[in-house]
């Protein structure tokens, strides 16, 4: 159940469903997950329901962070299994995660890639969406330049999702 309030993320947008598909494919039971730009918390909830041990979310909007908390509670995710904070991209996050997901604008993903490796465990997976087909090459090129192996790209209604793994 999702009450998005003023936050992004009802599950109906192609980028959200693409991210959920990728999470389902690459999440291992017991993994830790970080959702950058969490919005309504829908990807945190999905990852938790799919077996993540711990989910973290960060959003630049304090209102979105509060909505995400309410949606986690609404979906009976125990408080010991999540953290939600307000902040810009990865600012203040010291933990390392098995999987990092970002369903945000393409320009922001390109910026995020500069720092995401410090928050990924060795051989961790990065999933991103929020870009149209015509912009995919920018994200793929940046990921490859940073040493990510592209695992998969998926398309839905001209929107793209990319999964990459940090090389060991």
N, C-alpha and C positions, 0 to 999 in steps of 0.2 A: 504494500500500500504506500502510495506516495502523495504527499501534499506539497507541491513545489513552492507554494507561496509565491514570492517574488524571485525565487532562485531558478536557475536553468536545470532541467532534467526531469522529464516525465516518463521517459522511456520510449516515446513515440518517434523521436527524431532519428534518422538513419545513423548518425554518428554514435548515439547512445547504444542502439542495438548492435552496431558493429563492435563497439568496445565490450559489450556483454558477451558476444560470441567469442571474442579473443580471450577474455578472462576465462571463460569456460574451457577453452582449448589449452591455455598455458598455465593456469593455476593448479598447483598441487595442494592436496589436502594438508593443512597445517602451515601453509605459507603466510608470510606477512605482506600486506599490501598498502601502498600509499596512493591515494587519489588526489592529484593536483588539480585544483579548480573544481572542488567536489560538488558545488551547487546544491542540489536537493539531497545529495548523499546516495543517489540511486546506485552508483557503481560500487560504493562501499557496501551497501546492503546486498547487492548481487554477489560480490566476492565473499562476503560473510556466509551467505546462504549456500554458496558453492564449496565451502570448506576452509576458507581462510581462517587462521587462528586469531589473527589480529589485523584490524583495518584502521588506517589513519587517513584523515582527510584534511586538506588545507584549502581555504578559499580567501580571496582578498576582501570579500564582503562579510562583515560580522553577522549581518542578517541571514546570509546563505548558510554560514556555519551553524547558526541557531536552528534554522530549518532542517539542516542535515541531522543535527542531534535529535530533534523531534521525530524525524522519519525513522531513524535508527531505533528509537524507543517504540514507535508505532509498529515496527516490524520485529519487535521482541529480540533485538540484538542486545545482549547483556553489556552493561557499562564497562565491564572488565575486558571486553573484546574490541573496544574502539576508542579512538582519540580524535577529536575534531578541534582544529585551531584556526584562527584568523591570521593570515600573513600573505606575503607576496611570493608566489612560486615556492621555492624551497627554503626561504629565509627562516632561520631558527630551527630547522630540522636536522638533527645530528644522527638519527637512527639510520640503519641500512635495511633495505627491504628486498624480499624475493621478487616482487613485482611492483612496478610503478606504472600507473595509468594516468593519462592526461587527455581529456576530451575538451580541448580548448582551441583557440584560434591558431592557425598555422604559424603566424609570426611569433606568437608566444611560445609555441613548441620549439621553434628554432632557437629562441633565447634559453628556454628550459634545458635544452640539450647541452648547453655549456657546463651545467652543474649536475645533471641528473646522475652521472656515474658515481659521484661521492655518496649518493643515497641508495645505490643498488649493491646488493651482495654480489660476490664473484659469480659469474654466469647468470646474473639476474636478468629478468625480462622487462623491457620497456614497451608499453602499448600506447599508441597515440591515435587520435582522430580529431576531426575538426577542420580538415582540409578538403578542398575539391580536387578532382583528378588532375587538373592542370597545374596544381602546385605541389604535387607529391614529390617530384624530383628534388625540390629544395630540401625537404625533410630527409629523404633517402640519402642524398649526397652528404648531408651533415652527419647523419648517423654512421654511415660507412667511414667517413673521415675520422670519426671519433673511435672507430674500432668495433662498432656494432655489426653483428651478422644479421642481415634481414631474414627473418624466419618466414614472413608471410605478409602479403598485402591483400586486403579485401575491399570490394567496391559495392556500394549500395546507393542507388539514385544519384550518381556522380560524386558521392562522398567517399572518402578513403579512410581506412584504418590500417596501421602498420604495426607489426610486432617485430622487435629486434632483441637479440640477446647479446649481452656484454661478453666479449671473448674472455676465456679463462686466463 
